[in-house]
Amino acid sequence: MVIRVFVATSSGSTAIRKKQQEVVGFLEANKIDFQELDIAGNEDNRLWMREHVPSEKKPQNGIPLPPQIFNEEGYCGDFESFFSAKEENSVHSFLGIGTPPDSKEDMVSKQVAVLQNGEVPEEEALKIKSDEELPETEDEEDEQPLTEDEDEEMAE
């Protein structure tokens, strides 16, 4: 499974360059394997990208702008879709790849599963059980400082 990001390395648009950098930077920072394909220097890449972006995702002029993201040949989305997935901590599912264990996205999906079926996963049950075994302590926030009179009474 290879994530393919179509970019224009010689784009004159600052906005497009920033969007491309954000997608590529995120994938690199999160160690997600991907392939960067230039549509400005390679006509085959440009034609392939244009043909494989779904028609409902194309702008009115019919020419999709980079970055466009695919998982192999399956369309994932454009920058706006990527950005939304990033904000919702669901980039791995957006890309169609498995979430790394203990990632924020993995934790969210586990919580959703618990809420949907009412079951508590085994590791959560163990955590809850160990928390229940801890003795209860008074909240330090609820304690008020002693007045001088109370302090003197305690000293006697």
DSSP file (Angstrom, degrees, kcal/mol; ACC not computed):
  #  RESIDUE AA STRUCTURE BP1 BP2  ACC     N-H-->O    O-->H-N    N-H-->O    O-->H-N    TCO  KAPPA ALPHA  PHI   PSI    X-CA   Y-CA   Z-CA
    1    1 A M              0   0    0      0, 0.0     2,-0.5     0, 0.0    32,-0.1   0.000 360.0 360.0 360.0 116.0    0.0    0.0    0.0
    2    2 A V        -     0   0    0     32,-0.0    70,-3.0     2,-0.0     2,-0.5  -0.959 360.0-139.4-119.9 128.3    1.6    3.2   -1.2
    3    3 A I  E     -aB  34  71A   0     30,-0.9    32,-3.0    -2,-0.5     2,-0.5  -0.719  21.2-157.4 -81.6 130.5    0.3    6.7   -0.5
    4    4 A R  E     -aB  35  70A   0     66,-3.1    66,-2.7    -2,-0.5     2,-0.6  -0.952   8.1-168.8-116.0 122.4    0.7    8.8   -3.6
    5    5 A V  E     -aB  36  69A   0     30,-2.9    32,-2.9    -2,-0.5     2,-0.6  -0.948  10.8-151.1-113.7 117.6    0.8   12.6   -3.3
    6    6 A F  E     +aB  37  68A   0     62,-2.9    62,-1.3    -2,-0.6     2,-0.3  -0.782  27.0 167.3 -91.0 123.1    0.5   14.5   -6.6
    7    7 A V  E     -a   38   0A   0     30,-2.8    32,-3.2    -2,-0.6     2,-0.6  -0.830  38.0-128.8-130.0 165.5    2.3   17.8   -6.4
    8    8 A A    >   -     0   0    0     -2,-0.3     3,-1.4    30,-0.2    30,-0.1  -0.924  18.2-169.4-117.4 103.2    3.5   20.6   -8.7
    9    9 A T  T 3  S+     0   0    0     -2,-0.6    -1,-0.1     1,-0.3    29,-0.0   0.732  86.6  44.1 -68.1 -21.1    7.1   21.3   -7.9
   10   10 A S  T 3  S+     0   0    0     -3,-0.1    -1,-0.3     2,-0.0     2,-0.2  -0.098  80.3 149.8-114.1  36.3    7.2   24.4  -10.1
   11   11 A S    <   -     0   0    0     -3,-1.4     6,-0.0     1,-0.1    -3,-0.0  -0.459  39.5-153.9 -70.4 137.6    3.9   25.9   -9.0
   12   12 A G  S    S+     0   0    0     -2,-0.2     2,-0.6     4,-0.0    -1,-0.1   0.534  70.1  95.8 -84.6  -7.7    3.7   29.7   -9.1
   13   13 A S     >  -     0   0    0      1,-0.2     4,-2.1     2,-0.0     5,-0.1  -0.749  59.1-160.8 -91.4 121.9    1.0   29.7   -6.5
   14   14 A T  H  > S+     0   0    0     -2,-0.6     4,-2.5     1,-0.2     5,-0.2   0.883  93.8  55.8 -64.0 -38.7    2.2   30.2   -2.9
   15   15 A A  H  > S+     0   0    0      1,-0.2     4,-2.2     2,-0.2    -1,-0.2   0.918 108.4  46.6 -62.2 -44.1   -1.0   28.8   -1.6
   16   16 A I  H  > S+     0   0    0      2,-0.2     4,-2.6     1,-0.2    -1,-0.2   0.925 111.7  51.3 -64.6 -43.9   -0.5   25.5   -3.5
   17   17 A R  H  X S+     0   0    0     -4,-2.1     4,-2.5     1,-0.2    -2,-0.2   0.911 110.5  49.0 -59.8 -42.6    3.1   25.2   -2.4
   18   18 A K  H  X S+     0   0    0     -4,-2.5     4,-2.3     2,-0.2    -1,-0.2   0.908 111.5  49.0 -64.5 -41.6    2.1   25.7    1.3
   19   19 A K  H  X S+     0   0    0     -4,-2.2     4,-2.2     2,-0.2    -2,-0.2   0.923 112.1  48.5 -63.4 -44.2   -0.6   23.1    1.0
   20   20 A Q  H  X S+     0   0    0     -4,-2.6     4,-2.7     1,-0.2     5,-0.3   0.925 111.5  50.1 -60.9 -45.0    1.8   20.6   -0.6
   21   21 A Q  H  X S+     0   0    0     -4,-2.5     4,-2.8     1,-0.2     5,-0.2   0.878 109.0  52.3 -62.1 -38.8    4.4   21.3    2.0
   22   22 A E  H  X S+     0   0    0     -4,-2.3     4,-2.1     2,-0.2    -1,-0.2   0.925 112.6  43.9 -65.4 -43.8    1.8   20.7    4.8
   23   23 A V  H  X S+     0   0    0     -4,-2.2     4,-2.3     2,-0.2    -2,-0.2   0.963 118.5  42.7 -64.6 -52.1    0.7   17.3    3.4
   24   24 A V  H  X S+     0   0    0     -4,-2.7     4,-2.5     1,-0.2     5,-0.2   0.910 114.4  51.5 -62.5 -43.4    4.2   16.1    2.7
   25   25 A G  H  X S+     0   0    0     -4,-2.8     4,-2.7    -5,-0.3    -1,-0.2   0.898 110.0  49.3 -60.8 -41.7    5.6   17.4    6.0
   26   26 A F  H  X S+     0   0    0     -4,-2.1     4,-2.0    -5,-0.2    -1,-0.2   0.934 111.7  48.1 -63.6 -46.2    2.8   15.7    8.0
   27   27 A L  H  <>S+     0   0    0     -4,-2.3     5,-2.9     1,-0.2    -2,-0.2   0.906 114.7  46.2 -62.7 -41.9    3.4   12.4    6.2
   28   28 A E  H ><5S+     0   0    0     -4,-2.5     3,-1.6     3,-0.2    -2,-0.2   0.935 111.8  50.5 -65.2 -46.3    7.2   12.6    6.8
   29   29 A A  H 3<5S+     0   0    0     -4,-2.7    -1,-0.2     1,-0.3    -2,-0.2   0.827 114.1  44.9 -62.3 -32.3    6.8   13.6   10.5
   30   30 A N  T 3<5S-     0   0    0     -4,-2.0    -1,-0.3    -5,-0.2    -2,-0.2   0.267 111.5-120.9 -97.1  11.4    4.5   10.7   11.1
   31   31 A K  T < 5 +     0   0    0     -3,-1.6     2,-0.6     1,-0.2    -3,-0.2   0.866  54.5 159.6  52.3  43.1    6.7    8.3    9.2
   32   32 A I      < -     0   0    0     -5,-2.9    -1,-0.2    -6,-0.2     2,-0.2  -0.863  43.0-121.7 -96.0 122.4    3.9    7.4    6.7
   33   33 A D        +     0   0    0     -2,-0.6   -30,-0.9   -32,-0.1     2,-0.3  -0.422  47.0 156.6 -64.9 131.3    5.4    5.9    3.6
   34   34 A F  E     -a    3   0A   0     -2,-0.2     2,-0.5   -32,-0.2   -30,-0.2  -0.973  38.2-132.0-151.5 165.3    4.4    7.9    0.5
   35   35 A Q  E     -a    4   0A   0    -32,-3.0   -30,-2.9    -2,-0.3     2,-0.6  -0.988  17.5-146.6-122.9 125.9    5.5    8.6   -3.0
   36   36 A E  E     -a    5   0A   0     -2,-0.5     2,-0.5   -32,-0.2   -30,-0.2  -0.834  16.6-167.4 -95.6 122.1    5.6   12.2   -4.2
   37   37 A L  E     -a    6   0A   0    -32,-2.9   -30,-2.8    -2,-0.6     2,-0.5  -0.944  12.9-139.9-117.6 124.4    4.7   12.5   -7.9
   38   38 A D  E     -a    7   0A   0     -2,-0.5     4,-0.3   -32,-0.2     7,-0.3  -0.679  16.8-177.3 -85.9 125.9    5.3   15.7   -9.8
   39   39 A I  S    S+     0   0    0    -32,-3.2     7,-0.2    -2,-0.5   -31,-0.2   0.594  80.8  60.9 -94.4 -12.7    2.6   16.8  -12.3
   40   40 A A  S    S+     0   0    0    -33,-0.5    -1,-0.1     1,-0.2   -32,-0.1   0.863 114.6  31.1 -80.8 -35.8    4.6   19.8  -13.5
   41   41 A G  S    S+     0   0    0      1,-0.2     2,-0.4     2,-0.0    -1,-0.2   0.457 117.7  56.4-101.6  -1.8    7.5   17.8  -14.9
   42   42 A N     >  -     0   0    0     -4,-0.3     4,-2.0     1,-0.1    -1,-0.2  -0.905  56.7-166.9-138.4 108.1    5.8   14.6  -15.9
   43   43 A E  H  > S+     0   0    0     -2,-0.4     4,-2.7     1,-0.2     5,-0.2   0.852  90.7  57.1 -60.9 -37.5    2.9   14.6  -18.3
   44   44 A D  H  > S+     0   0    0      1,-0.2     4,-2.6     2,-0.2    -1,-0.2   0.909 107.4  48.4 -62.2 -42.1    2.0   11.0  -17.5
   45   45 A N  H  > S+     0   0    0     -7,-0.3     4,-2.7     2,-0.2     5,-0.2   0.926 111.9  49.5 -62.3 -44.4    1.6   11.9  -13.8
   46   46 A R  H  X S+     0   0    0     -4,-2.0     4,-2.3    -8,-0.2    -2,-0.2   0.932 113.8  44.5 -62.3 -46.3   -0.6   14.9  -14.6
   47   47 A L  H  X S+     0   0    0     -4,-2.7     4,-2.2     2,-0.2    -1,-0.2   0.908 113.2  51.1 -65.3 -42.2   -2.9   13.0  -16.9
   48   48 A W  H  X S+     0   0    0     -4,-2.6     4,-1.8    -5,-0.2    -2,-0.2   0.938 111.5  47.8 -61.0 -46.7   -3.2   10.0  -14.5
   49   49 A M  H  X S+     0   0    0     -4,-2.7     4,-1.2     1,-0.2     3,-0.2   0.938 112.2  48.8 -60.0 -47.6   -4.1   12.4  -11.6
   50   50 A R  H  < S+     0   0    0     -4,-2.3    -1,-0.2     1,-0.2    -2,-0.2   0.867 112.8  48.0 -62.0 -37.3   -6.7   14.2  -13.7
   51   51 A E  H  < S+     0   0    0     -4,-2.2    -1,-0.2     1,-0.2    -2,-0.2   0.805 114.0  46.1 -72.7 -29.3   -8.3   11.0  -14.9
   52   52 A H  H  < S+     0   0    0     -4,-1.8    -2,-0.2    -3,-0.2    -1,-0.2   0.532  83.2  98.2 -99.5  -6.3   -8.5    9.4  -11.4
   53   53 A V  S  < S-     0   0    0     -4,-1.2     5,-0.1    -3,-0.2    17,-0.0  -0.725  87.4-109.6 -76.6 125.1   -9.9   12.3   -9.4
   54   54 A P    >>  -     0   0    0      0, 0.0     3,-1.9     0, 0.0     4,-0.5  -0.212  20.8-120.7 -57.3 144.9  -13.6   11.6   -9.2
   55   55 A S  G >4 S+     0   0    0      1,-0.3     3,-1.0     2,-0.2     7,-0.1   0.834 112.1  58.5 -58.7 -34.5  -15.8   14.0  -11.2
   56   56 A E  G 34 S+     0   0    0      1,-0.2    -1,-0.3     0, 0.0    -3,-0.0   0.668 106.6  50.3 -70.5 -13.4  -17.7   15.1   -8.1
   57   57 A K  G <4 S+     0   0    0     -3,-1.9    -1,-0.2     2,-0.1    -2,-0.2   0.474  90.3  99.1 -99.8  -4.6  -14.4   16.2   -6.6
   58   58 A K  S << S-     0   0    0     -3,-1.0     5,-0.0    -4,-0.5    -8,-0.0  -0.572  77.3-114.9 -83.1 145.8  -13.2   18.2   -9.6
   59   59 A P    >   -     0   0    0      0, 0.0     3,-2.1     0, 0.0    -1,-0.1  -0.172  40.2 -90.4 -69.1 173.5  -13.6   22.0   -9.6
   60   60 A Q  T 3  S+     0   0    0      1,-0.3    -2,-0.1     2,-0.1     0, 0.0   0.824 128.0  55.6 -57.6 -34.2  -16.0   23.6  -12.2
   61   61 A N  T 3  S-     0   0    0      2,-0.2    -1,-0.3     1,-0.1    -3,-0.0   0.578 110.4-124.3 -78.1  -6.0  -13.2   24.0  -14.7
   62   62 A G  S <  S+     0   0    0     -3,-2.1    -2,-0.1     1,-0.2    -1,-0.1   0.420  76.6 112.7  83.9  -2.0  -12.6   20.3  -14.5
   63   63 A I        -     0   0    0     -5,-0.0     2,-0.2     0, 0.0    -2,-0.2  -0.884  58.3-146.8-110.1 106.0   -8.9   20.6  -13.6
   64   64 A P        -     0   0    0      0, 0.0    -6,-0.1     0, 0.0     4,-0.1  -0.464  14.6-136.3 -71.2 139.2   -8.0   19.4  -10.0
   65   65 A L        -     0   0    0     -2,-0.2   -58,-0.0     2,-0.1     0, 0.0  -0.659  35.2 -69.6 -93.8 150.2   -5.2   21.3   -8.4
   66   66 A P  S    S+     0   0    0      0, 0.0   -59,-0.2     0, 0.0   -46,-0.1  -0.407  97.7  63.6 -73.8 158.7   -2.5   19.7   -6.3
   67   67 A P        +     0   0    0      0, 0.0    12,-0.6     0, 0.0     2,-0.4   0.483  62.7 165.0 -82.0 144.0   -2.0   18.3   -3.8
   68   68 A Q  E     -BC   6  78A   0    -62,-1.3   -62,-2.9    10,-0.2     2,-0.4  -0.982  22.0-149.4-121.5 136.8   -4.2   15.3   -4.6
   69   69 A I  E     +BC   5  77A   0      8,-3.0     7,-2.6    -2,-0.4     8,-1.8  -0.910  17.6 174.0-119.1 132.8   -3.8   12.2   -2.4
   70   70 A F  E     -BC   4  75A   0    -66,-2.7   -66,-3.1    -2,-0.4     2,-0.6  -0.935  30.3-140.7-130.5 152.3   -4.3    8.6   -3.4
   71   71 A N  E >  S-BC   3  74A   0      3,-3.1     3,-2.6    -2,-0.3     2,-0.4  -0.955  83.2 -52.2-109.8 106.8   -3.8    5.2   -1.7
   72   72 A E  T 3  S-     0   0    0    -70,-3.0   -68,-0.1    -2,-0.6    -2,-0.0  -0.515 123.8 -24.5  55.4-113.9   -2.5    3.2   -4.7
   73   73 A E  T 3  S+     0   0    0     -2,-0.4     2,-0.4    -3,-0.1    -1,-0.3   0.466 117.0 104.6-102.7  -3.0   -5.2    4.0   -7.2
   74   74 A G  E <  S-C   71   0A   0     -3,-2.6    -3,-3.1     1,-0.1     2,-0.3  -0.656  74.1-123.0 -82.7 130.1   -7.9    4.7   -4.7
   75   75 A Y  E     +C   70   0A   0     -2,-0.4    -5,-0.2    -5,-0.2     3,-0.1  -0.549  31.5 174.1 -74.7 127.7   -8.7    8.4   -4.3
   76   76 A C  E     -     0   0A   0     -7,-2.6     2,-0.3    -2,-0.3    -6,-0.2   0.844  48.1 -97.6 -95.7 -51.4   -8.4    9.7   -0.8
   77   77 A G  E     -C   69   0A   0     -8,-1.8    -8,-3.0    18,-0.1    -1,-0.3  -0.959  30.4 -74.4 158.9-176.1   -8.9   13.4   -1.3
   78   78 A D  E  >  -C   68   0A   0     -2,-0.3     4,-2.3   -10,-0.2   -10,-0.2  -0.251  62.4 -77.6-100.2-168.9   -7.5   16.9   -1.9
   79   79 A F  H  > S+     0   0    0    -12,-0.6     4,-3.3     1,-0.2     5,-0.2   0.903 128.5  53.9 -61.9 -42.1   -5.9   19.3    0.6
   80   80 A E  H  > S+     0   0    0      1,-0.2     4,-2.2     2,-0.2    -1,-0.2   0.905 110.9  46.2 -61.7 -41.0   -9.2   20.3    2.2
   81   81 A S  H  > S+     0   0    0      2,-0.2     4,-2.2     1,-0.2    -1,-0.2   0.910 113.9  49.0 -65.9 -42.2  -10.2   16.7    2.8
   82   82 A F  H  X S+     0   0    0     -4,-2.3     4,-2.5     2,-0.2    -2,-0.2   0.931 110.2  50.9 -61.1 -46.8   -6.8   16.0    4.3
   83   83 A F  H  X S+     0   0    0     -4,-3.3     4,-2.4     1,-0.2    -2,-0.2   0.903 109.8  49.8 -60.5 -42.8   -6.9   19.1    6.5
   84   84 A S  H  X S+     0   0    0     -4,-2.2     4,-1.7     2,-0.2    -1,-0.2   0.923 111.4  48.8 -61.3 -44.5  -10.4   18.0    7.9
   85   85 A A  H  <>S+     0   0    0     -4,-2.2     5,-3.2     1,-0.2     6,-0.4   0.885 110.5  51.7 -63.0 -38.4   -9.1   14.5    8.6
   86   86 A K  H ><5S+     0   0    0     -4,-2.5     3,-1.3     1,-0.2    -1,-0.2   0.918 109.0  49.7 -64.5 -43.4   -6.0   16.0   10.3
   87   87 A E  H 3<5S+     0   0    0     -4,-2.4    -1,-0.2     1,-0.3    -2,-0.2   0.815 113.2  47.1 -64.6 -30.7   -8.2   18.2   12.5
   88   88 A E  T 3<5S-     0   0    0     -4,-1.7    -1,-0.3    -5,-0.2    -2,-0.2   0.307 112.4-119.5 -93.4   7.8  -10.4   15.2   13.4
   89   89 A N  T < 5S+     0   0    0     -3,-1.3    -3,-0.2    -4,-0.1    19,-0.1   0.891  83.9 113.6  54.4  42.8   -7.3   13.1   14.2
   90   90 A S     >< +     0   0    0     -5,-3.2     4,-2.2    -6,-0.1    -4,-0.2  -0.050  21.6 124.2-132.6  34.4   -8.4   10.6   11.5
   91   91 A V  H  > S+     0   0    0     -6,-0.4     4,-2.6     1,-0.2     5,-0.2   0.890  73.7  56.2 -63.9 -39.5   -5.7   10.9    8.9
   92   92 A H  H  >>S+     0   0    0      1,-0.2     5,-2.7     2,-0.2     4,-0.8   0.916 111.1  42.6 -62.6 -41.9   -4.9    7.2    8.9
   93   93 A S  H  45S+     0   0    0      3,-0.2     3,-0.3     2,-0.2    -1,-0.2   0.873 111.8  55.7 -71.3 -34.3   -8.4    6.2    8.1
   94   94 A F  H  <5S+     0   0    0     -4,-2.2    -2,-0.2     1,-0.2    -1,-0.2   0.898 111.9  43.8 -58.3 -41.3   -8.6    9.1    5.5
   95   95 A L  H  <5S-     0   0    0     -4,-2.6    -1,-0.2    -5,-0.1    -2,-0.2   0.603 114.1-120.6 -81.0 -11.8   -5.5    7.5    3.9
   96   96 A G  T  <5S+     0   0    0     -4,-0.8     2,-0.3    -3,-0.3    -3,-0.2   0.814  71.5 123.2  75.9  30.3   -7.0    4.0    4.2
   97   97 A I      < -     0   0    0     -5,-2.7    -1,-0.3    -6,-0.2    -2,-0.1  -0.860  68.4 -91.8-120.9 158.8   -4.1    2.7    6.3
   98   98 A G        -     0   0    0     -2,-0.3     8,-0.1    -3,-0.1    -1,-0.0  -0.327  41.3-114.7 -67.0 148.0   -4.0    1.1    9.8
   99   99 A T        -     0   0    0      1,-0.1    -1,-0.1     6,-0.1     3,-0.1  -0.629  30.2-112.1 -82.2 140.5   -3.6    3.3   12.8
  100  100 A P    >   -     0   0    0      0, 0.0     3,-1.5     0, 0.0     6,-0.3  -0.468  45.3 -93.0 -68.4 144.8   -0.4    2.9   14.8
  101  101 A P  T 3  S+     0   0    0      0, 0.0     3,-0.1     0, 0.0     4,-0.1  -0.261 107.8  13.7 -60.4 145.2   -1.1    1.5   18.3
  102  102 A D  T 3  S+     0   0    0      1,-0.2     2,-0.1    -3,-0.1     3,-0.0   0.643  91.8 140.3  63.8  18.2   -1.5    4.0   21.0
  103  103 A S    <>  -     0   0    0     -3,-1.5     4,-2.5     1,-0.1    -1,-0.2  -0.476  68.1-111.2 -81.1 163.5   -1.9    6.9   18.6
  104  104 A K  H  > S+     0   0    0      1,-0.2     4,-2.3     2,-0.2     5,-0.2   0.902 121.5  50.9 -59.6 -41.1   -4.5    9.6   19.3
  105  105 A E  H  > S+     0   0    0      1,-0.2     4,-2.3     2,-0.2    -1,-0.2   0.893 109.3  50.7 -64.5 -40.3   -6.5    8.3   16.3
  106  106 A D  H  > S+     0   0    0     -6,-0.3     4,-2.1     2,-0.2    -2,-0.2   0.912 110.3  49.5 -64.0 -42.9   -6.4    4.7   17.6
  107  107 A M  H  X S+     0   0    0     -4,-2.5     4,-2.3     1,-0.2    -2,-0.2   0.907 110.6  50.2 -62.8 -42.4   -7.6    5.9   21.1
  108  108 A V  H  X S+     0   0    0     -4,-2.3     4,-2.3     1,-0.2    -1,-0.2   0.919 110.1  49.7 -63.1 -43.2  -10.5    7.8   19.5
  109  109 A S  H  X S+     0   0    0     -4,-2.3     4,-2.1     1,-0.2    -1,-0.2   0.868 110.1  51.2 -66.2 -34.5  -11.5    4.8   17.5
  110  110 A K  H  X S+     0   0    0     -4,-2.1     4,-2.2     2,-0.2    -1,-0.2   0.915 110.1  49.3 -65.5 -41.9  -11.4    2.6   20.6
  111  111 A Q  H  X S+     0   0    0     -4,-2.3     4,-2.3     1,-0.2    -2,-0.2   0.897 110.2  50.6 -64.5 -39.3  -13.6    5.0   22.5
  112  112 A V  H  X S+     0   0    0     -4,-2.3     4,-2.5     2,-0.2    -1,-0.2   0.916 109.1  51.7 -63.1 -43.0  -16.1    5.2   19.6
  113  113 A A  H  X S+     0   0    0     -4,-2.1     4,-2.2     1,-0.2     6,-0.4   0.896 109.7  49.9 -61.2 -40.9  -16.2    1.3   19.6
  114  114 A V  H  X S+     0   0    0     -4,-2.2     4,-1.9     1,-0.2    -1,-0.2   0.928 112.7  46.5 -63.5 -44.7  -16.9    1.3   23.3
  115  115 A L  H  < S+     0   0    0     -4,-2.3    -2,-0.2     1,-0.2    -1,-0.2   0.869 112.6  50.7 -66.2 -36.3  -19.7    3.8   23.0
  116  116 A Q  H  < S+     0   0    0     -4,-2.5    -2,-0.2     1,-0.2    -1,-0.2   0.898 125.5  21.9 -71.9 -40.5  -21.2    2.0   20.0
  117  117 A N  H  < S-     0   0    0     -4,-2.2    -2,-0.2     2,-0.2    -1,-0.2   0.471  95.1-127.4-110.9  -0.6  -21.4   -1.4   21.5
  118  118 A G     <  +     0   0    0     -4,-1.9     2,-0.3    -5,-0.2    -4,-0.1   0.549  66.3 127.9  72.1   6.2  -21.3   -0.7   25.2
  119  119 A E        -     0   0    0     -6,-0.4    -1,-0.2    -5,-0.2    -2,-0.2  -0.691  55.5-135.7 -96.4 150.2  -18.5   -3.1   25.8
  120  120 A V        -     0   0    0     -2,-0.3     5,-0.1    -3,-0.1    -6,-0.0  -0.918  26.3-120.2-103.7 122.7  -15.3   -2.2   27.6
  121  121 A P     >  -     0   0    0      0, 0.0     4,-2.5     0, 0.0     3,-0.4  -0.227  27.4-110.5 -58.8 153.2  -12.1   -3.5   25.9
  122  122 A E  H  > S+     0   0    0      1,-0.3     4,-2.4     2,-0.2     5,-0.2   0.882 117.2  50.4 -55.3 -45.1  -10.0   -5.9   28.0
  123  123 A E  H  > S+     0   0    0      1,-0.2     4,-1.7     2,-0.2    -1,-0.3   0.860 112.3  48.4 -65.7 -32.0   -7.1   -3.4   28.5
  124  124 A E  H  > S+     0   0    0     -3,-0.4     4,-2.8     2,-0.2    -1,-0.2   0.882 109.2  53.0 -71.2 -38.1   -9.6   -0.7   29.6
  125  125 A A  H  X S+     0   0    0     -4,-2.5     4,-2.6     1,-0.2    -2,-0.2   0.910 109.3  49.2 -62.5 -41.9  -11.3   -3.2   32.0
  126  126 A L  H  X S+     0   0    0     -4,-2.4     4,-2.4     2,-0.2    -1,-0.2   0.902 111.6  49.1 -64.1 -40.6   -7.9   -4.0   33.5
  127  127 A K  H  X S+     0   0    0     -4,-1.7     4,-2.1     2,-0.2    -2,-0.2   0.925 112.1  48.0 -64.4 -44.6   -7.1   -0.3   33.9
  128  128 A I  H  X S+     0   0    0     -4,-2.8     4,-2.0     1,-0.2    -2,-0.2   0.921 111.7  50.7 -61.7 -44.0  -10.5    0.4   35.5
  129  129 A K  H  X S+     0   0    0     -4,-2.6     4,-1.2     1,-0.2    -2,-0.2   0.915 110.5  48.1 -62.2 -43.7  -10.1   -2.5   37.8
  130  130 A S  H  < S+     0   0    0     -4,-2.4     4,-0.5     1,-0.2    -1,-0.2   0.866 110.8  52.0 -66.8 -34.2   -6.6   -1.3   38.9
  131  131 A D  H >< S+     0   0    0     -4,-2.1     3,-0.9     1,-0.2    -1,-0.2   0.865 106.2  54.7 -66.8 -35.2   -8.0    2.2   39.5
  132  132 A E  H 3< S+     0   0    0     -4,-2.0    -1,-0.2     1,-0.2    -2,-0.2   0.791 101.1  59.6 -68.5 -27.4  -10.8    0.8   41.6
  133  133 A E  T 3< S+     0   0    0     -4,-1.2    -1,-0.2    -5,-0.2    -2,-0.2   0.646  82.8 100.4 -77.4 -14.0   -8.2   -0.9   43.9
  134  134 A L  S <  S-     0   0    0     -3,-0.9     2,-0.1    -4,-0.5     3,-0.1  -0.505  83.2-110.9 -71.9 138.2   -6.6    2.3   44.8
  135  135 A P        -     0   0    0      0, 0.0     2,-0.2     0, 0.0    -1,-0.1  -0.389  34.9-108.0 -68.2 147.4   -7.6    3.7   48.2
  136  136 A E        -     0   0    0     -4,-0.1     2,-0.3    -2,-0.1    -4,-0.0  -0.539  36.9-166.1 -76.5 140.5   -9.7    6.8   48.1
  137  137 A T        -     0   0    0     -2,-0.2     2,-0.2    -3,-0.1     3,-0.0  -0.899  26.5-102.0-123.8 155.1   -8.0   10.0   49.2
  138  138 A E        -     0   0    0     -2,-0.3     2,-0.4     1,-0.1     5,-0.0  -0.494  43.0-105.8 -73.1 144.9   -9.4   13.3   50.1
  139  139 A D    >>  -     0   0    0     -2,-0.2     3,-0.8     1,-0.2     4,-0.6  -0.579  20.2-149.3 -72.1 126.5   -9.1   15.9   47.4
  140  140 A E  G >4 S+     0   0    0     -2,-0.4     3,-0.6     1,-0.2    -1,-0.2   0.794  95.6  64.6 -66.7 -26.2   -6.4   18.4   48.4
  141  141 A E  G 34 S+     0   0    0      1,-0.2    -1,-0.2    -3,-0.0    -2,-0.0   0.824  98.5  54.0 -66.4 -29.3   -8.3   21.1   46.5
  142  142 A D  G <4 S+     0   0    0     -3,-0.8    -1,-0.2     2,-0.1     2,-0.2   0.692  87.1  98.9 -78.6 -18.5  -11.2   20.8   49.0
  143  143 A E    <<  -     0   0    0     -4,-0.6     3,-0.0    -3,-0.6    -3,-0.0  -0.493  64.8-147.3 -73.5 136.8   -9.0   21.3   52.1
  144  144 A Q        -     0   0    0     -2,-0.2     3,-0.1     1,-0.1    -2,-0.1  -0.797  25.6-102.4-100.4 145.3   -9.0   24.8   53.5
  145  145 A P        -     0   0    0      0, 0.0     2,-0.1     0, 0.0    -1,-0.1  -0.341  44.4-102.5 -64.0 148.6   -5.9   26.2   55.1
  146  146 A L        -     0   0    0      1,-0.1     2,-0.1     4,-0.1    -3,-0.0  -0.426  30.2-126.9 -71.9 144.6   -6.0   26.3   58.9
  147  147 A T     >  -     0   0    0     -2,-0.1     4,-2.4     1,-0.1     5,-0.2  -0.391  31.9-102.0 -79.6 170.0   -6.8   29.5   60.7
  148  148 A E  H  > S+     0   0    0      1,-0.2     4,-2.1     2,-0.2     5,-0.2   0.898 123.9  50.9 -61.0 -40.1   -4.3   30.7   63.4
  149  149 A D  H  > S+     0   0    0      2,-0.2     4,-2.2     1,-0.2    -1,-0.2   0.927 112.2  46.0 -63.4 -45.5   -6.7   29.5   66.1
  150  150 A E  H  > S+     0   0    0      1,-0.2     4,-2.1     2,-0.2    -1,-0.2   0.876 111.4  53.0 -64.7 -37.1   -7.1   26.0   64.5
  151  151 A D  H  X S+     0   0    0     -4,-2.4     4,-1.4     1,-0.2    -1,-0.2   0.896 109.7  47.8 -65.2 -40.2   -3.4   25.8   64.1
  152  152 A E  H  X S+     0   0    0     -4,-2.1     4,-1.3     2,-0.2    -2,-0.2   0.889 110.1  52.8 -68.0 -39.1   -2.8   26.6   67.8
  153  153 A E  H  < S+     0   0    0     -4,-2.2     3,-0.2     1,-0.2    -2,-0.2   0.891 108.3  50.3 -63.6 -39.3   -5.4   24.0   68.8
  154  154 A M  H  < S+     0   0    0     -4,-2.1    -1,-0.2     1,-0.2    -2,-0.2   0.848 107.5  54.7 -66.9 -32.9   -3.6   21.3   66.7
  155  155 A A  H  <        0   0    0     -4,-1.4    -1,-0.2     1,-0.2    -2,-0.2   0.803 360.0 360.0 -71.2 -28.8   -0.3   22.2   68.3
  156  156 A E     <        0   0    0     -4,-1.3    -1,-0.2    -3,-0.2    -2,-0.2   0.467 360.0 360.0 -78.9 360.0   -1.6   21.7   71.9
